[in-house]
Amino acid sequence: MKALLIFAALVATAGPAFAQTDQRPSDGLLAVKPISSRAPTTDTDMIRSKIERLGYTDVVDLTRDSTGVWHARAKKGTEMVDVTVDKGGRIKPEPK
């Protein structure tokens, strides 16, 4: 009889615990929706930020070629220079 009461108590407390694990996404206007990890500007923004952290400003014409190397024009001091970012993330001015 004692085992039956313990079993009934466990079943009674386990039911609400399992019911709370299923969370439905909110469809409200203020619901937080995750940003896709495949956002098209993510790579461009990361490369632009990396170039700017090295002291370049006004980064423009940022493109990626077929080999995966990034090319851009940026200002270093007062001079506009061509910049490349290779696949390893190394940033260097392009030879003129």
mmCIF file as gemmi writes it, N, C-alpha and C atoms, coordinates in Angstrom:
data_model
loop_
_atom_site.group_PDB
_atom_site.id
_atom_site.type_symbol
_atom_site.label_atom_id
_atom_site.label_alt_id
_atom_site.label_comp_id
_atom_site.label_asym_id
_atom_site.label_entity_id
_atom_site.label_seq_id
_atom_site.pdbx_PDB_ins_code
_atom_site.Cartn_x
_atom_site.Cartn_y
_atom_site.Cartn_z
_atom_site.occupancy
_atom_site.B_iso_or_equiv
_atom_site.pdbx_formal_charge
_atom_site.auth_seq_id
_atom_site.auth_asym_id
_atom_site.pdbx_PDB_model_num
ATOM 1 N N . MET Axp A 1 ? 0.814 -1.192 0 1 0 ? 1 A 1
ATOM 2 C CA . MET Axp A 1 ? 0 0 0 1 0 ? 1 A 1
ATOM 3 C C . MET Axp A 1 ? 0.865 1.266 0 1 0 ? 1 A 1
ATOM 4 N N . LYS Axp A 2 ? 1.954 1.224 0.784 1 0 ? 2 A 1
ATOM 5 C CA . LYS Axp A 2 ? 2.845 2.371 0.866 1 0 ? 2 A 1
ATOM 6 C C . LYS Axp A 2 ? 3.499 2.623 -0.498 1 0 ? 2 A 1
ATOM 7 N N . ALA Axp A 3 ? 3.892 1.575 -1.211 1 0 ? 3 A 1
ATOM 8 C CA . ALA Axp A 3 ? 4.518 1.705 -2.526 1 0 ? 3 A 1
ATOM 9 C C . ALA Axp A 3 ? 3.535 2.304 -3.518 1 0 ? 3 A 1
ATOM 10 N N . LEU Axp A 4 ? 2.271 1.931 -3.417 1 0 ? 4 A 1
ATOM 11 C CA . LEU Axp A 4 ? 1.242 2.465 -4.303 1 0 ? 4 A 1
ATOM 12 C C . LEU Axp A 4 ? 1.068 3.966 -4.094 1 0 ? 4 A 1
ATOM 13 N N . LEU Axp A 5 ? 1.101 4.426 -2.851 1 0 ? 5 A 1
ATOM 14 C CA . LEU Axp A 5 ? 0.982 5.855 -2.555 1 0 ? 5 A 1
ATOM 15 C C . LEU Axp A 5 ? 2.207 6.631 -3.063 1 0 ? 5 A 1
ATOM 16 N N . ILE Axp A 6 ? 3.379 6.047 -2.921 1 0 ? 6 A 1
ATOM 17 C CA . ILE Axp A 6 ? 4.591 6.709 -3.411 1 0 ? 6 A 1
ATOM 18 C C . ILE Axp A 6 ? 4.537 6.81 -4.931 1 0 ? 6 A 1
ATOM 19 N N . PHE Axp A 7 ? 4.115 5.736 -5.595 1 0 ? 7 A 1
ATOM 20 C CA . PHE Axp A 7 ? 4.003 5.748 -7.044 1 0 ? 7 A 1
ATOM 21 C C . PHE Axp A 7 ? 2.991 6.798 -7.506 1 0 ? 7 A 1
ATOM 22 N N . ALA Axp A 8 ? 1.847 6.881 -6.818 1 0 ? 8 A 1
ATOM 23 C CA . ALA Axp A 8 ? 0.822 7.869 -7.178 1 0 ? 8 A 1
ATOM 24 C C . ALA Axp A 8 ? 1.354 9.29 -6.995 1 0 ? 8 A 1
ATOM 25 N N . ALA Axp A 9 ? 2.133 9.515 -5.941 1 0 ? 9 A 1
ATOM 26 C CA . ALA Axp A 9 ? 2.696 10.843 -5.694 1 0 ? 9 A 1
ATOM 27 C C . ALA Axp A 9 ? 3.705 11.206 -6.777 1 0 ? 9 A 1
ATOM 28 N N . LEU Axp A 10 ? 4.523 10.251 -7.197 1 0 ? 10 A 1
ATOM 29 C CA . LEU Axp A 10 ? 5.496 10.509 -8.268 1 0 ? 10 A 1
ATOM 30 C C . LEU Axp A 10 ? 4.803 10.815 -9.584 1 0 ? 10 A 1
ATOM 31 N N . VAL Axp A 11 ? 3.762 10.086 -9.906 1 0 ? 11 A 1
ATOM 32 C CA . VAL Axp A 11 ? 3.029 10.322 -11.146 1 0 ? 11 A 1
ATOM 33 C C . VAL Axp A 11 ? 2.361 11.693 -11.113 1 0 ? 11 A 1
ATOM 34 N N . ALA Axp A 12 ? 1.814 12.067 -9.968 1 0 ? 12 A 1
ATOM 35 C CA . ALA Axp A 12 ? 1.124 13.353 -9.844 1 0 ? 12 A 1
ATOM 36 C C . ALA Axp A 12 ? 2.095 14.527 -9.994 1 0 ? 12 A 1
ATOM 37 N N . THR Axp A 13 ? 3.311 14.389 -9.51 1 0 ? 13 A 1
ATOM 38 C CA . THR Axp A 13 ? 4.264 15.496 -9.61 1 0 ? 13 A 1
ATOM 39 C C . THR Axp A 13 ? 5.012 15.496 -10.94 1 0 ? 13 A 1
ATOM 40 N N . ALA Axp A 14 ? 5.13 14.34 -11.577 1 0 ? 14 A 1
ATOM 41 C CA . ALA Axp A 14 ? 5.852 14.27 -12.848 1 0 ? 14 A 1
ATOM 42 C C . ALA Axp A 14 ? 5.025 14.824 -13.999 1 0 ? 14 A 1
ATOM 43 N N . GLY Axp A 15 ? 3.728 14.722 -13.937 1 0 ? 15 A 1
ATOM 44 C CA . GLY Axp A 15 ? 2.857 15.208 -15.014 1 0 ? 15 A 1
ATOM 45 C C . GLY Axp A 15 ? 3.049 16.681 -15.314 1 0 ? 15 A 1
ATOM 46 N N . PRO Axp A 16 ? 2.944 17.568 -14.314 1 0 ? 16 A 1
ATOM 47 C CA . PRO Axp A 16 ? 3.152 18.994 -14.59 1 0 ? 16 A 1
ATOM 48 C C . PRO Axp A 16 ? 4.58 19.317 -15.045 1 0 ? 16 A 1
ATOM 49 N N . ALA Axp A 17 ? 5.552 18.564 -14.586 1 0 ? 17 A 1
ATOM 50 C CA . ALA Axp A 17 ? 6.933 18.825 -14.989 1 0 ? 17 A 1
ATOM 51 C C . ALA Axp A 17 ? 7.116 18.546 -16.478 1 0 ? 17 A 1
ATOM 52 N N . PHE Axp A 18 ? 6.533 17.478 -16.973 1 0 ? 18 A 1
ATOM 53 C CA . PHE Axp A 18 ? 6.629 17.174 -18.393 1 0 ? 18 A 1
ATOM 54 C C . PHE Axp A 18 ? 5.819 18.158 -19.227 1 0 ? 18 A 1
ATOM 55 N N . ALA Axp A 19 ? 4.744 18.658 -18.697 1 0 ? 19 A 1
ATOM 56 C CA . ALA Axp A 19 ? 3.904 19.588 -19.447 1 0 ? 19 A 1
ATOM 57 C C . ALA Axp A 19 ? 4.621 20.919 -19.682 1 0 ? 19 A 1
ATOM 58 N N . GLN Axp A 20 ? 5.54 21.287 -18.81 1 0 ? 20 A 1
ATOM 59 C CA . GLN Axp A 20 ? 6.214 22.57 -18.935 1 0 ? 20 A 1
ATOM 60 C C . GLN Axp A 20 ? 7.404 22.537 -19.888 1 0 ? 20 A 1
ATOM 61 N N . THR Axp A 21 ? 7.822 21.376 -20.341 1 0 ? 21 A 1
ATOM 62 C CA . THR Axp A 21 ? 8.981 21.321 -21.216 1 0 ? 21 A 1
ATOM 63 C C . THR Axp A 21 ? 8.658 21.676 -22.656 1 0 ? 21 A 1
ATOM 64 N N . ASP Axp A 22 ? 7.412 21.612 -23.061 1 0 ? 22 A 1
ATOM 65 C CA . ASP Axp A 22 ? 7.028 21.927 -24.438 1 0 ? 22 A 1
ATOM 66 C C . ASP Axp A 22 ? 6.715 23.421 -24.537 1 0 ? 22 A 1
ATOM 67 N N . GLN Axp A 23 ? 7.612 24.176 -25.176 1 0 ? 23 A 1
ATOM 68 C CA . GLN Axp A 23 ? 7.404 25.617 -25.313 1 0 ? 23 A 1
ATOM 69 C C . GLN Axp A 23 ? 7.049 25.935 -26.749 1 0 ? 23 A 1
ATOM 70 N N . ARG Axp A 24 ? 5.99 26.662 -26.917 1 0 ? 24 A 1
ATOM 71 C CA . ARG Axp A 24 ? 5.571 27.077 -28.255 1 0 ? 24 A 1
ATOM 72 C C . ARG Axp A 24 ? 6.155 28.449 -28.556 1 0 ? 24 A 1
ATOM 73 N N . PRO Axp A 25 ? 6.578 28.678 -29.792 1 0 ? 25 A 1
ATOM 74 C CA . PRO Axp A 25 ? 7.079 30.014 -30.142 1 0 ? 25 A 1
ATOM 75 C C . PRO Axp A 25 ? 5.941 31.025 -30.128 1 0 ? 25 A 1
ATOM 76 N N . SER Axp A 26 ? 6.257 32.205 -29.703 1 0 ? 26 A 1
ATOM 77 C CA . SER Axp A 26 ? 5.275 33.278 -29.647 1 0 ? 26 A 1
ATOM 78 C C . SER Axp A 26 ? 5.109 33.902 -31.019 1 0 ? 26 A 1
ATOM 79 N N . ASP Axp A 27 ? 3.875 34.167 -31.403 1 0 ? 27 A 1
ATOM 80 C CA . ASP Axp A 27 ? 3.608 34.814 -32.682 1 0 ? 27 A 1
ATOM 81 C C . ASP Axp A 27 ? 3.314 36.3 -32.511 1 0 ? 27 A 1
ATOM 82 N N . GLY Axp A 28 ? 3.563 36.826 -31.335 1 0 ? 28 A 1
ATOM 83 C CA . GLY Axp A 28 ? 3.269 38.225 -31.067 1 0 ? 28 A 1
ATOM 84 C C . GLY Axp A 28 ? 4.19 39.171 -31.813 1 0 ? 28 A 1
ATOM 85 N N . LEU Axp A 29 ? 3.788 40.435 -31.883 1 0 ? 29 A 1
ATOM 86 C CA . LEU Axp A 29 ? 4.579 41.437 -32.59 1 0 ? 29 A 1
ATOM 87 C C . LEU Axp A 29 ? 5.945 41.66 -31.95 1 0 ? 29 A 1
ATOM 88 N N . LEU Axp A 30 ? 6.027 41.481 -30.64 1 0 ? 30 A 1
ATOM 89 C CA . LEU Axp A 30 ? 7.282 41.719 -29.933 1 0 ? 30 A 1
ATOM 90 C C . LEU Axp A 30 ? 8.073 40.439 -29.699 1 0 ? 30 A 1
ATOM 91 N N . ALA Axp A 31 ? 7.686 39.357 -30.341 1 0 ? 31 A 1
ATOM 92 C CA . ALA Axp A 31 ? 8.38 38.086 -30.163 1 0 ? 31 A 1
ATOM 93 C C . ALA Axp A 31 ? 9.789 38.178 -30.745 1 0 ? 31 A 1
ATOM 94 N N . VAL Axp A 32 ? 10.716 37.581 -30.051 1 0 ? 32 A 1
ATOM 95 C CA . VAL Axp A 32 ? 12.101 37.56 -30.519 1 0 ? 32 A 1
ATOM 96 C C . VAL Axp A 32 ? 12.242 36.438 -31.524 1 0 ? 32 A 1
ATOM 97 N N . LYS Axp A 33 ? 12.698 36.777 -32.703 1 0 ? 33 A 1
ATOM 98 C CA . LYS Axp A 33 ? 12.899 35.784 -33.749 1 0 ? 33 A 1
ATOM 99 C C . LYS Axp A 33 ? 14.393 35.699 -34.034 1 0 ? 33 A 1
ATOM 100 N N . PRO Axp A 34 ? 14.965 34.494 -34.034 1 0 ? 34 A 1
ATOM 101 C CA . PRO Axp A 34 ? 16.409 34.369 -34.259 1 0 ? 34 A 1
ATOM 102 C C . PRO Axp A 34 ? 16.799 34.793 -35.665 1 0 ? 34 A 1
ATOM 103 N N . ILE Axp A 35 ? 17.99 35.352 -35.773 1 0 ? 35 A 1
ATOM 104 C CA . ILE Axp A 35 ? 18.529 35.754 -37.07 1 0 ? 35 A 1
ATOM 105 C C . ILE Axp A 35 ? 19.161 34.524 -37.708 1 0 ? 35 A 1
ATOM 106 N N . SER Axp A 36 ? 18.912 34.347 -38.951 1 0 ? 36 A 1
ATOM 107 C CA . SER Axp A 36 ? 19.469 33.201 -39.679 1 0 ? 36 A 1
ATOM 108 C C . SER Axp A 36 ? 20.991 33.286 -39.665 1 0 ? 36 A 1
ATOM 109 N N . SER Axp A 37 ? 21.639 32.145 -39.459 1 0 ? 37 A 1
ATOM 110 C CA . SER Axp A 37 ? 23.103 32.132 -39.473 1 0 ? 37 A 1
ATOM 111 C C . SER Axp A 37 ? 23.643 32.28 -40.888 1 0 ? 37 A 1
ATOM 112 N N . ARG Axp A 38 ? 22.786 32.236 -41.88 1 0 ? 38 A 1
ATOM 113 C CA . ARG Axp A 38 ? 23.201 32.388 -43.267 1 0 ? 38 A 1
ATOM 114 C C . ARG Axp A 38 ? 22.823 33.758 -43.816 1 0 ? 38 A 1
ATOM 115 N N . ALA Axp A 39 ? 22.828 34.764 -42.975 1 0 ? 39 A 1
ATOM 116 C CA . ALA Axp A 39 ? 22.528 36.115 -43.434 1 0 ? 39 A 1
ATOM 117 C C . ALA Axp A 39 ? 23.561 36.509 -44.482 1 0 ? 39 A 1
ATOM 118 N N . PRO Axp A 40 ? 23.143 37.073 -45.611 1 0 ? 40 A 1
ATOM 119 C CA . PRO Axp A 40 ? 24.069 37.323 -46.709 1 0 ? 40 A 1
ATOM 120 C C . PRO Axp A 40 ? 25.149 38.359 -46.413 1 0 ? 40 A 1
ATOM 121 N N . THR Axp A 41 ? 24.935 39.244 -45.475 1 0 ? 41 A 1
ATOM 122 C CA . THR Axp A 41 ? 25.917 40.289 -45.227 1 0 ? 41 A 1
ATOM 123 C C . THR Axp A 41 ? 26.903 39.935 -44.121 1 0 ? 41 A 1
ATOM 124 N N . THR Axp A 42 ? 26.752 38.798 -43.501 1 0 ? 42 A 1
ATOM 125 C CA . THR Axp A 42 ? 27.605 38.458 -42.367 1 0 ? 42 A 1
ATOM 126 C C . THR Axp A 42 ? 29.078 38.425 -42.745 1 0 ? 42 A 1
ATOM 127 N N . ASP Axp A 43 ? 29.435 37.726 -43.819 1 0 ? 43 A 1
ATOM 128 C CA . ASP Axp A 43 ? 30.838 37.643 -44.218 1 0 ? 43 A 1
ATOM 129 C C . ASP Axp A 43 ? 31.382 39.017 -44.578 1 0 ? 43 A 1
ATOM 130 N N . THR Axp A 44 ? 30.598 39.773 -45.324 1 0 ? 44 A 1
ATOM 131 C CA . THR Axp A 44 ? 31.033 41.109 -45.73 1 0 ? 44 A 1
ATOM 132 C C . THR Axp A 44 ? 31.254 42 -44.52 1 0 ? 44 A 1
ATOM 133 N N . ASP Axp A 45 ? 30.329 41.953 -43.562 1 0 ? 45 A 1
ATOM 134 C CA . ASP Axp A 45 ? 30.466 42.776 -42.36 1 0 ? 45 A 1
ATOM 135 C C . ASP Axp A 45 ? 31.688 42.371 -41.537 1 0 ? 45 A 1
ATOM 136 N N . MET Axp A 46 ? 31.955 41.076 -41.456 1 0 ? 46 A 1
ATOM 137 C CA . MET Axp A 46 ? 33.116 40.617 -40.686 1 0 ? 46 A 1
ATOM 138 C C . MET Axp A 46 ? 34.417 41.072 -41.338 1 0 ? 46 A 1
ATOM 139 N N . ILE Axp A 47 ? 34.51 40.969 -42.652 1 0 ? 47 A 1
ATOM 140 C CA . ILE Axp A 47 ? 35.723 41.384 -43.353 1 0 ? 47 A 1
ATOM 141 C C . ILE Axp A 47 ? 35.906 42.892 -43.253 1 0 ? 47 A 1
ATOM 142 N N . ARG Axp A 48 ? 34.811 43.644 -43.435 1 0 ? 48 A 1
ATOM 143 C CA . ARG Axp A 48 ? 34.89 45.103 -43.319 1 0 ? 48 A 1
ATOM 144 C C . ARG Axp A 48 ? 35.377 45.496 -41.925 1 0 ? 48 A 1
ATOM 145 N N . SER Axp A 49 ? 34.829 44.857 -40.896 1 0 ? 49 A 1
ATOM 146 C CA . SER Axp A 49 ? 35.228 45.152 -39.52 1 0 ? 49 A 1
ATOM 147 C C . SER Axp A 49 ? 36.698 44.815 -39.28 1 0 ? 49 A 1
ATOM 148 N N . LYS Axp A 50 ? 37.138 43.71 -39.846 1 0 ? 50 A 1
ATOM 149 C CA . LYS Axp A 50 ? 38.541 43.308 -39.694 1 0 ? 50 A 1
ATOM 150 C C . LYS Axp A 50 ? 39.477 44.335 -40.337 1 0 ? 50 A 1
ATOM 151 N N . ILE Axp A 51 ? 39.105 44.817 -41.506 1 0 ? 51 A 1
ATOM 152 C CA . ILE Axp A 51 ? 39.914 45.841 -42.182 1 0 ? 51 A 1
ATOM 153 C C . ILE Axp A 51 ? 39.946 47.12 -41.35 1 0 ? 51 A 1
ATOM 154 N N . GLU Axp A 52 ? 38.804 47.511 -40.819 1 0 ? 52 A 1
ATOM 155 C CA . GLU Axp A 52 ? 38.733 48.751 -40.028 1 0 ? 52 A 1
ATOM 156 C C . GLU Axp A 52 ? 39.522 48.636 -38.727 1 0 ? 52 A 1
ATOM 157 N N . ARG Axp A 53 ? 39.599 47.443 -38.145 1 0 ? 53 A 1
ATOM 158 C CA . ARG Axp A 53 ? 40.379 47.27 -36.907 1 0 ? 53 A 1
ATOM 159 C C . ARG Axp A 53 ? 41.874 47.481 -37.13 1 0 ? 53 A 1
ATOM 160 N N . LEU Axp A 54 ? 42.324 47.356 -38.369 1 0 ? 54 A 1
ATOM 161 C CA . LEU Axp A 54 ? 43.737 47.602 -38.67 1 0 ? 54 A 1
ATOM 162 C C . LEU Axp A 54 ? 44.03 49.059 -39.001 1 0 ? 54 A 1
ATOM 163 N N . GLY Axp A 55 ? 43.054 49.931 -38.793 1 0 ? 55 A 1
ATOM 164 C CA . GLY Axp A 55 ? 43.296 51.352 -38.982 1 0 ? 55 A 1
ATOM 165 C C . GLY Axp A 55 ? 42.809 51.916 -40.294 1 0 ? 55 A 1
ATOM 166 N N . TYR Axp A 56 ? 42.201 51.109 -41.134 1 0 ? 56 A 1
ATOM 167 C CA . TYR Axp A 56 ? 41.657 51.608 -42.39 1 0 ? 56 A 1
ATOM 168 C C . TYR Axp A 56 ? 40.276 52.193 -42.128 1 0 ? 56 A 1
ATOM 169 N N . THR Axp A 57 ? 39.903 53.195 -42.91 1 0 ? 57 A 1
ATOM 170 C CA . THR Axp A 57 ? 38.578 53.793 -42.804 1 0 ? 57 A 1
ATOM 171 C C . THR Axp A 57 ? 37.952 53.855 -44.186 1 0 ? 57 A 1
ATOM 172 N N . ASP Axp A 58 ? 36.687 54.213 -44.233 1 0 ? 58 A 1
ATOM 173 C CA . ASP Axp A 58 ? 35.951 54.383 -45.497 1 0 ? 58 A 1
ATOM 174 C C . ASP Axp A 58 ? 36.155 53.193 -46.439 1 0 ? 58 A 1
ATOM 175 N N . VAL Axp A 59 ? 35.889 51.987 -45.961 1 0 ? 59 A 1
ATOM 176 C CA . VAL Axp A 59 ? 36.049 50.776 -46.767 1 0 ? 59 A 1
ATOM 177 C C . VAL Axp A 59 ? 34.912 50.715 -47.789 1 0 ? 59 A 1
ATOM 178 N N . VAL Axp A 60 ? 35.269 50.66 -49.07 1 0 ? 60 A 1
ATOM 179 C CA . VAL Axp A 60 ? 34.276 50.62 -50.149 1 0 ? 60 A 1
ATOM 180 C C . VAL Axp A 60 ? 34.662 49.547 -51.161 1 0 ? 60 A 1
ATOM 181 N N . ASP Axp A 61 ? 33.728 49.228 -52.051 1 0 ? 61 A 1
ATOM 182 C CA . ASP Axp A 61 ? 33.937 48.259 -53.13 1 0 ? 61 A 1
ATOM 183 C C . ASP Axp A 61 ? 34.443 46.915 -52.614 1 0 ? 61 A 1
ATOM 184 N N . LEU Axp A 62 ? 33.874 46.435 -51.529 1 0 ? 62 A 1
ATOM 185 C CA . LEU Axp A 62 ? 34.292 45.171 -50.938 1 0 ? 62 A 1
ATOM 186 C C . LEU Axp A 62 ? 33.666 44.02 -51.716 1 0 ? 62 A 1
ATOM 187 N N . THR Axp A 63 ? 34.511 43.238 -52.384 1 0 ? 63 A 1
ATOM 188 C CA . THR Axp A 63 ? 34.042 42.105 -53.183 1 0 ? 63 A 1
ATOM 189 C C . THR Axp A 63 ? 34.932 40.896 -52.93 1 0 ? 63 A 1
ATOM 190 N N . ARG Axp A 64 ? 34.394 39.732 -53.27 1 0 ? 64 A 1
ATOM 191 C CA . ARG Axp A 64 ? 35.142 38.485 -53.105 1 0 ? 64 A 1
ATOM 192 C C . ARG Axp A 64 ? 35.29 37.823 -54.464 1 0 ? 64 A 1
ATOM 193 N N . ASP Axp A 65 ? 36.51 37.44 -54.809 1 0 ? 65 A 1
ATOM 194 C CA . ASP Axp A 65 ? 36.714 36.815 -56.121 1 0 ? 65 A 1
ATOM 195 C C . ASP Axp A 65 ? 36.46 35.308 -56.049 1 0 ? 65 A 1
ATOM 196 N N . SER Axp A 66 ? 36.617 34.64 -57.178 1 0 ? 66 A 1
ATOM 197 C CA . SER Axp A 66 ? 36.3 33.213 -57.266 1 0 ? 66 A 1
ATOM 198 C C . SER Axp A 66 ? 37.24 32.33 -56.449 1 0 ? 66 A 1
ATOM 199 N N . THR Axp A 67 ? 38.394 32.848 -56.059 1 0 ? 67 A 1
ATOM 200 C CA . THR Axp A 67 ? 39.329 32.059 -55.247 1 0 ? 67 A 1
ATOM 201 C C . THR Axp A 67 ? 39.132 32.291 -53.75 1 0 ? 67 A 1
ATOM 202 N N . GLY Axp A 68 ? 38.19 33.163 -53.373 1 0 ? 68 A 1
ATOM 203 C CA . GLY Axp A 68 ? 37.907 33.418 -51.965 1 0 ? 68 A 1
ATOM 204 C C . GLY Axp A 68 ? 38.673 34.572 -51.368 1 0 ? 68 A 1
ATOM 205 N N . VAL Axp A 69 ? 39.404 35.316 -52.186 1 0 ? 69 A 1
ATOM 206 C CA . VAL Axp A 69 ? 40.165 36.472 -51.707 1 0 ? 69 A 1
ATOM 207 C C . VAL Axp A 69 ? 39.275 37.704 -51.794 1 0 ? 69 A 1
ATOM 208 N N . TRP Axp A 70 ? 39.27 38.495 -50.724 1 0 ? 70 A 1
ATOM 209 C CA . TRP Axp A 70 ? 38.477 39.723 -50.673 1 0 ? 70 A 1
ATOM 210 C C . TRP Axp A 70 ? 39.309 40.895 -51.176 1 0 ? 70 A 1
ATOM 211 N N . HIS Axp A 71 ? 38.674 41.8 -51.913 1 0 ? 71 A 1
ATOM 212 C CA . HIS Axp A 71 ? 39.326 43.014 -52.422 1 0 ? 71 A 1
ATOM 213 C C . HIS Axp A 71 ? 38.47 44.209 -52.011 1 0 ? 71 A 1
ATOM 214 N N . ALA Axp A 72 ? 39.137 45.297 -51.64 1 0 ? 72 A 1
ATOM 215 C CA . ALA Axp A 72 ? 38.416 46.512 -51.248 1 0 ? 72 A 1
ATOM 216 C C . ALA Axp A 72 ? 39.304 47.721 -51.476 1 0 ? 72 A 1
ATOM 217 N N . ARG Axp A 73 ? 38.666 48.873 -51.428 1 0 ? 73 A 1
ATOM 218 C CA . ARG Axp A 73 ? 39.394 50.145 -51.405 1 0 ? 73 A 1
ATOM 219 C C . ARG Axp A 73 ? 39.11 50.742 -50.042 1 0 ? 73 A 1
ATOM 220 N N . ALA Axp A 74 ? 40.155 51.279 -49.421 1 0 ? 74 A 1
ATOM 221 C CA . ALA Axp A 74 ? 39.991 51.859 -48.094 1 0 ? 74 A 1
ATOM 222 C C . ALA Axp A 74 ? 40.967 53.003 -47.92 1 0 ? 74 A 1
ATOM 223 N N . LYS Axp A 75 ? 40.676 53.833 -46.959 1 0 ? 75 A 1
ATOM 224 C CA . LYS Axp A 75 ? 41.52 54.992 -46.689 1 0 ? 75 A 1
ATOM 225 C C . LYS Axp A 75 ? 42.456 54.669 -45.527 1 0 ? 75 A 1
ATOM 226 N N . LYS Axp A 76 ? 43.731 54.887 -45.737 1 0 ? 76 A 1
ATOM 227 C CA . LYS Axp A 76 ? 44.737 54.749 -44.678 1 0 ? 76 A 1
ATOM 228 C C . LYS Axp A 76 ? 45.345 56.131 -44.501 1 0 ? 76 A 1
ATOM 229 N N . GLY Axp A 77 ? 45.003 56.791 -43.419 1 0 ? 77 A 1
ATOM 230 C CA . GLY Axp A 77 ? 45.397 58.187 -43.25 1 0 ? 77 A 1
ATOM 231 C C . GLY Axp A 77 ? 44.563 59.037 -44.193 1 0 ? 77 A 1
ATOM 232 N N . THR Axp A 78 ? 45.219 59.689 -45.133 1 0 ? 78 A 1
ATOM 233 C CA . THR Axp A 78 ? 44.491 60.505 -46.105 1 0 ? 78 A 1
ATOM 234 C C . THR Axp A 78 ? 44.525 59.895 -47.503 1 0 ? 78 A 1
ATOM 235 N N . GLU Axp A 79 ? 45.209 58.763 -47.659 1 0 ? 79 A 1
ATOM 236 C CA . GLU Axp A 79 ? 45.389 58.157 -48.98 1 0 ? 79 A 1
ATOM 237 C C . GLU Axp A 79 ? 44.471 56.945 -49.158 1 0 ? 79 A 1
ATOM 238 N N . MET Axp A 80 ? 43.807 56.848 -50.326 1 0 ? 80 A 1
ATOM 239 C CA . MET Axp A 80 ? 42.995 55.679 -50.659 1 0 ? 80 A 1
ATOM 240 C C . MET Axp A 80 ? 43.923 54.597 -51.201 1 0 ? 80 A 1
ATOM 241 N N . VAL Axp A 81 ? 43.786 53.377 -50.682 1 0 ? 81 A 1
ATOM 242 C CA . VAL Axp A 81 ? 44.618 52.261 -51.129 1 0 ? 81 A 1
ATOM 243 C C . VAL Axp A 81 ? 43.734 51.056 -51.44 1 0 ? 81 A 1
ATOM 244 N N . ASP Axp A 82 ? 44.254 50.168 -52.292 1 0 ? 82 A 1
ATOM 245 C CA . ASP Axp A 82 ? 43.595 48.895 -52.542 1 0 ? 82 A 1
ATOM 246 C C . ASP Axp A 82 ? 44.072 47.913 -51.478 1 0 ? 82 A 1
ATOM 247 N N . VAL Axp A 83 ? 43.139 47.117 -50.939 1 0 ? 83 A 1
ATOM 248 C CA . VAL Axp A 83 ? 43.455 46.186 -49.86 1 0 ? 83 A 1
ATOM 249 C C . VAL Axp A 83 ? 42.958 44.801 -50.242 1 0 ? 83 A 1
ATOM 250 N N . THR Axp A 84 ? 43.714 43.765 -49.877 1 0 ? 84 A 1
ATOM 251 C CA . THR Axp A 84 ? 43.257 42.389 -50.064 1 0 ? 84 A 1
ATOM 252 C C . THR Axp A 84 ? 43.226 41.686 -48.707 1 0 ? 84 A 1
ATOM 253 N N . VAL Axp A 85 ? 42.284 40.76 -48.589 1 0 ? 85 A 1
ATOM 254 C CA . VAL Axp A 85 ? 42.206 39.895 -47.414 1 0 ? 85 A 1
ATOM 255 C C . VAL Axp A 85 ? 42.215 38.472 -47.947 1 0 ? 85 A 1
ATOM 256 N N . ASP Axp A 86 ? 43.299 37.74 -47.663 1 0 ? 86 A 1
ATOM 257 C CA . ASP Axp A 86 ? 43.398 36.385 -48.205 1 0 ? 86 A 1
ATOM 258 C C . ASP Axp A 86 ? 42.563 35.41 -47.375 1 0 ? 86 A 1
ATOM 259 N N . LYS Axp A 87 ? 42.548 34.146 -47.797 1 0 ? 87 A 1
ATOM 260 C CA . LYS Axp A 87 ? 41.731 33.139 -47.117 1 0 ? 87 A 1
ATOM 261 C C . LYS Axp A 87 ? 42.141 32.933 -45.668 1 0 ? 87 A 1
ATOM 262 N N . GLY Axp A 88 ? 43.38 33.231 -45.346 1 0 ? 88 A 1
ATOM 263 C CA . GLY Axp A 88 ? 43.867 33.099 -43.974 1 0 ? 88 A 1
ATOM 264 C C . GLY Axp A 88 ? 43.52 34.298 -43.106 1 0 ? 88 A 1
ATOM 265 N N . GLY Axp A 89 ? 42.878 35.321 -43.69 1 0 ? 89 A 1
ATOM 266 C CA . GLY Axp A 89 ? 42.51 36.508 -42.936 1 0 ? 89 A 1
ATOM 267 C C . GLY Axp A 89 ? 43.586 37.57 -42.869 1 0 ? 89 A 1
ATOM 268 N N . ARG Axp A 90 ? 44.67 37.373 -43.599 1 0 ? 90 A 1
ATOM 269 C CA . ARG Axp A 90 ? 45.757 38.356 -43.593 1 0 ? 90 A 1
ATOM 270 C C . ARG Axp A 90 ? 45.393 39.522 -44.505 1 0 ? 90 A 1
ATOM 271 N N . ILE Axp A 91 ? 45.54 40.724 -43.975 1 0 ? 91 A 1
ATOM 272 C CA . ILE Axp A 91 ? 45.168 41.94 -44.698 1 0 ? 91 A 1
ATOM 273 C C . ILE Axp A 91 ? 46.436 42.639 -45.133 1 0 ? 91 A 1
ATOM 274 N N . LYS Axp A 92 ? 46.494 42.968 -46.419 1 0 ? 92 A 1
ATOM 275 C CA . LYS Axp A 92 ? 47.665 43.694 -46.921 1 0 ? 92 A 1
ATOM 276 C C . LYS Axp A 92 ? 47.261 44.592 -48.08 1 0 ? 92 A 1
ATOM 277 N N . PRO Axp A 93 ? 47.995 45.7 -48.223 1 0 ? 93 A 1
ATOM 278 C CA . PRO Axp A 93 ? 47.742 46.573 -49.372 1 0 ? 93 A 1
ATOM 279 C C . PRO Axp A 93 ? 48.162 45.866 -50.644 1 0 ? 93 A 1
ATOM 280 N N . GLU Axp A 94 ? 47.384 46.066 -51.703 1 0 ? 94 A 1
ATOM 281 C CA . GLU Axp A 94 ? 47.726 45.463 -52.992 1 0 ? 94 A 1
ATOM 282 C C . GLU Axp A 94 ? 48.852 46.265 -53.637 1 0 ? 94 A 1
ATOM 283 N N . PRO Axp A 95 ? 49.737 45.57 -54.333 1 0 ? 95 A 1
ATOM 284 C CA . PRO Axp A 95 ? 50.787 46.305 -55.047 1 0 ? 95 A 1
ATOM 285 C C . PRO Axp A 95 ? 50.18 47.135 -56.175 1 0 ? 95 A 1
ATOM 286 N N . LYS Axp A 96 ? 50.755 48.29 -56.412 1 0 ? 96 A 1
ATOM 287 C CA . LYS Axp A 96 ? 50.228 49.205 -57.438 1 0 ? 96 A 1
ATOM 288 C C . LYS Axp A 96 ? 50.732 48.832 -58.807 1 0 ? 96 A 1
